[in-house]
Amino acid sequence: MIGKRRAGAWVYAVLVGLVASSLFPLYWSFVVATRDNSAIGEGSPVLLPGGHLFENVQRVFDTVDFWLAIGNSLIVATTVTVSNVFLSSLAGFAFARMRFRGRNSLFLVVIGSAMVPAQLGVIPLYLIVSDFGWYGRLEAVIVPALVSAFGVFWMRQACEGAIEQDLVDAATVDGASVVRTFWHVAVPAVRPQAAVLGMVTFLGAWNDYFWPLVALDSTTTPTVQVVLSQLASGYYTDYALMLTGATLGVVPVIALFLLLGRNLVRSMSSGLMHG
């Protein structure tokens, strides 16, 4: 039996370097958010926080309706995440373990749709949204993102790797319906992969800028990324104001990760151990 090898010092050095390089932009944004623009123009870069954080935060809320943007982004990201995880898991289970005519052809259509650039569908999607009367409403950015081709592909691969066909057949022989088989057999098996999909989907919906800018009214239904672009507009770039808004915009994402990160890592580790 081969024993576990201990990581060497260089491994820890590389990991520390990667973590530091990942966190430094966030830290520097926070440092700029605590200072004024005169400090940013100094010859040497500022690396220590200043004393203007609350002043800059107040300026952000005085410039744009940041609370409304945060609320809209939370509604959009949460709804899109829950819908994507549920619908993608259903579709992935069906493509992986259900037998029906045209299954492979339909799955190829799903994969093919993921290869089409999203920009090509902006005009038709905008016309559809306008016909439904959704322009300027959150439905315009929620409904088109309720399920994604990537999510279906991801969960289909997860179901194929984590769920045995014999187990599904046994549940069917025992009289379990498709919904019951999905809920009691598939969901526990693919929970780690569903958690990863949920995190990726939430980040994507939270950081989406282009489509909300097109489909929403920036004055009545803004999202976080749209108001951040408003902070960056003007005759000159107010870096302190802009990066204060960026720091505030990333706080809910960090809070979500701190709240769910431990459970996410635990579920992923459990899935790897049982995979």
C-alpha positions in Angstrom: 0.0 0.0 0.0 1.5 3.3 -1.1 1.5 5.9 1.7 0.4 9.5 1.2 3.1 11.9 0.1 3.5 15.1 2.0 3.5 18.3 -0.1 6.9 20.0 -0.3 7.7 23.6 0.6 7.6 24.6 -3.1 4.0 23.4 -3.4 2.9 25.6 -0.5 4.9 28.5 -2.0 3.1 28.1 -5.4 -0.3 27.8 -3.7 0.4 30.9 -1.5 1.5 32.8 -4.6 -1.7 31.8 -6.5 -3.9 32.8 -3.6 -2.1 36.1 -3.2 -2.3 36.9 -6.9 -6.0 36.1 -6.9 -6.8 38.2 -3.8 -4.6 41.2 -4.6 -7.0 42.9 -7.1 -9.8 42.6 -4.5 -7.5 44.0 -1.8 -6.3 46.9 -4.0 -9.9 47.8 -4.9 -10.6 48.0 -1.1 -7.6 50.1 -0.6 -8.6 52.6 -3.3 -12.1 52.6 -1.9 -10.7 53.9 1.4 -8.8 56.8 -0.2 -9.5 59.8 -2.3 -8.4 60.4 -5.9 -5.4 62.5 -4.8 -3.8 59.5 -3.1 -4.3 57.4 -6.3 -2.4 59.8 -8.4 0.8 59.5 -6.3 3.9 58.2 -7.9 4.2 55.1 -5.7 1.2 52.8 -5.6 -0.9 52.9 -2.4 -1.0 49.6 -0.5 -2.4 50.6 2.9 -6.1 51.5 3.6 -7.0 55.1 4.2 -9.8 56.8 6.1 -12.3 57.8 3.4 -14.2 54.5 3.1 -17.5 55.7 4.6 -17.3 58.9 2.7 -16.9 57.1 -0.6 -19.7 54.7 0.3 -22.0 57.6 0.9 -21.0 59.1 -2.4 -21.9 55.8 -4.2 -25.3 55.8 -2.7 -25.8 59.5 -3.5 -24.8 58.9 -7.1 -26.8 55.8 -8.0 -29.6 53.8 -6.5 -27.3 51.0 -5.3 -29.8 49.3 -3.0 -32.2 48.9 -5.8 -29.5 47.5 -8.0 -28.4 45.0 -5.3 -32.0 43.8 -4.8 -32.6 43.4 -8.6 -29.3 41.4 -9.0 -30.1 39.2 -6.1 -33.6 38.4 -7.5 -32.2 37.7 -10.9 -29.2 35.7 -9.8 -31.1 33.6 -7.2 -34.0 32.8 -9.6 -31.8 31.9 -12.5 -29.6 29.7 -10.3 -32.4 27.8 -8.7 -34.1 27.3 -12.1 -30.9 26.3 -13.8 -29.9 23.7 -11.2 -33.4 22.1 -11.1 -34.2 22.1 -14.9 -30.6 21.2 -15.9 -30.7 18.3 -13.4 -34.0 17.1 -14.8 -32.8 17.3 -18.4 -29.5 15.8 -17.6 -31.1 12.8 -15.9 -33.4 12.3 -18.8 -30.6 12.4 -21.4 -28.4 10.2 -19.3 -30.7 7.5 -18.0 -34.1 7.7 -19.7 -34.8 5.8 -22.9 -36.8 7.8 -25.5 -36.7 8.2 -29.3 -34.5 10.9 -30.6 -32.6 11.3 -27.4 -29.1 11.6 -29.0 -30.3 13.9 -31.8 -32.0 16.2 -29.3 -28.9 16.3 -27.1 -26.8 17.2 -30.2 -29.2 20.1 -30.7 -28.7 21.3 -27.2 -24.9 21.1 -27.6 -25.1 22.9 -30.9 -27.0 25.7 -29.4 -24.1 26.3 -27.0 -21.8 26.9 -29.9 -23.8 29.8 -31.2 -22.5 33.2 -30.0 -24.9 34.9 -27.7 -24.5 38.2 -29.5 -26.2 36.7 -32.6 -29.4 36.2 -30.6 -29.6 39.7 -29.1 -31.9 41.3 -31.7 -34.4 38.4 -32.0 -34.4 38.0 -28.2 -35.0 41.8 -27.8 -37.9 41.6 -30.2 -39.5 38.7 -28.4 -39.0 40.5 -25.0 -40.6 43.6 -26.4 -43.6 41.6 -27.8 -44.2 40.1 -24.4 -44.1 43.5 -22.8 -41.1 42.6 -20.7 -38.8 45.5 -21.7 -37.5 47.2 -18.5 -38.8 44.4 -16.3 -36.7 41.7 -14.6 -38.5 39.0 -16.6 -36.5 40.1 -19.6 -33.3 38.9 -18.0 -34.7 36.0 -15.9 -36.8 34.0 -18.4 -34.1 33.6 -21.2 -31.6 32.3 -18.6 -33.9 29.8 -16.8 -31.9 26.9 -18.3 -28.6 26.8 -20.2 -27.1 24.3 -22.6 -23.9 24.2 -20.5 -26.0 23.3 -17.4 -27.8 20.5 -19.3 -24.5 19.1 -20.6 -22.8 19.4 -17.2 -25.6 17.5 -15.4 -26.0 14.9 -18.1 -22.3 14.0 -17.7 -22.8 14.1 -13.9 -25.7 11.7 -14.1 -23.9 9.3 -16.4 -20.9 9.1 -14.0 -22.8 9.0 -10.7 -26.0 7.0 -11.4 -26.0 3.4 -12.5 -28.6 2.3 -15.1 -29.3 -0.8 -13.0 -30.3 1.3 -10.1 -32.7 3.3 -12.2 -34.2 0.1 -13.7 -34.6 -1.4 -10.2 -36.5 1.7 -9.1 -38.7 1.4 -12.1 -39.4 -2.3 -11.4 -40.3 -1.4 -7.8 -43.0 0.9 -9.1 -41.3 4.3 -8.6 -42.4 7.0 -11.0 -39.9 9.0 -13.0 -40.2 12.0 -10.6 -39.7 9.8 -7.6 -36.7 8.1 -9.2 -35.2 11.5 -10.0 -35.8 12.9 -6.5 -34.6 9.9 -4.5 -32.0 8.4 -6.8 -30.5 11.1 -9.0 -30.6 14.2 -6.7 -28.5 12.7 -3.9 -26.0 11.2 -6.4 -25.3 14.5 -8.3 -25.6 17.0 -5.4 -21.9 18.0 -5.6 -22.1 18.7 -9.3 -25.3 20.5 -8.8 -23.6 22.7 -6.2 -20.8 23.6 -8.6 -23.3 24.4 -11.3 -25.3 26.6 -8.9 -22.2 28.6 -7.9 -21.1 29.1 -11.5 -24.6 30.1 -12.6 -24.9 32.6 -9.7 -21.6 34.2 -10.6 -22.5 34.4 -14.2 -25.9 35.9 -13.6 -24.5 38.4 -11.0 -21.7 39.5 -13.3 -23.9 39.7 -16.5 -23.7 43.2 -18.0 -24.5 43.3 -21.7 -28.0 41.8 -21.8 -29.3 43.7 -18.7 -27.9 46.9 -20.2 -30.0 46.2 -23.4 -33.2 44.8 -21.8 -33.6 46.8 -18.6 -34.2 50.5 -17.9 -31.0 51.7 -16.1 -33.1 54.2 -14.1 -35.9 52.0 -12.9 -34.6 48.4 -13.0 -30.8 48.6 -12.8 -28.6 45.7 -11.9 -25.2 46.0 -10.1 -23.1 45.8 -13.2 -25.2 48.5 -14.9 -24.9 51.0 -12.0 -21.1 50.3 -11.8 -20.8 51.3 -15.5 -22.7 54.5 -14.5 -20.1 55.2 -11.8 -17.4 54.9 -14.4 -19.0 57.4 -16.8 -18.3 61.1 -16.7 -15.8 63.7 -17.9 -13.1 62.0 -15.8 -12.7 58.6 -14.1 -13.4 58.8 -10.4 -11.4 55.7 -9.4 -12.2 56.0 -5.7 -16.0 56.1 -6.5 -15.8 53.4 -9.1 -13.8 50.9 -7.1 -15.9 51.6 -4.0 -18.9 50.6 -6.0 -17.1 47.5 -7.3 -16.1 46.6 -3.7 -19.7 46.9 -2.5 -20.9 44.9 -5.5 -18.7 41.9 -4.7 -19.7 41.8 -1.0 -22.9 39.7 -1.6 -20.9 37.2 -3.6 -18.2 36.9 -0.9 -21.0 36.5 1.7 -22.6 33.7 -0.3 -19.3 31.9 -0.6 -18.5 32.2 3.1 -22.0 31.0 3.9 -22.0 28.0 1.5 -18.4 27.5 0.7 -17.7 24.9 3.5 -20.8 22.9 2.5 -19.8 23.2 -1.2 -16.3 21.9 -0.6 -17.6 19.1 1.7 -20.2 18.0 -0.9 -17.6 18.1 -3.7 -15.1 16.1 -1.5 -17.8 13.6 -0.7 -18.7 13.2 -4.3 -15.0 12.6 -5.3 -14.6 10.0 -2.6 -17.7 8.1 -3.7 -17.1 8.6 -7.4 
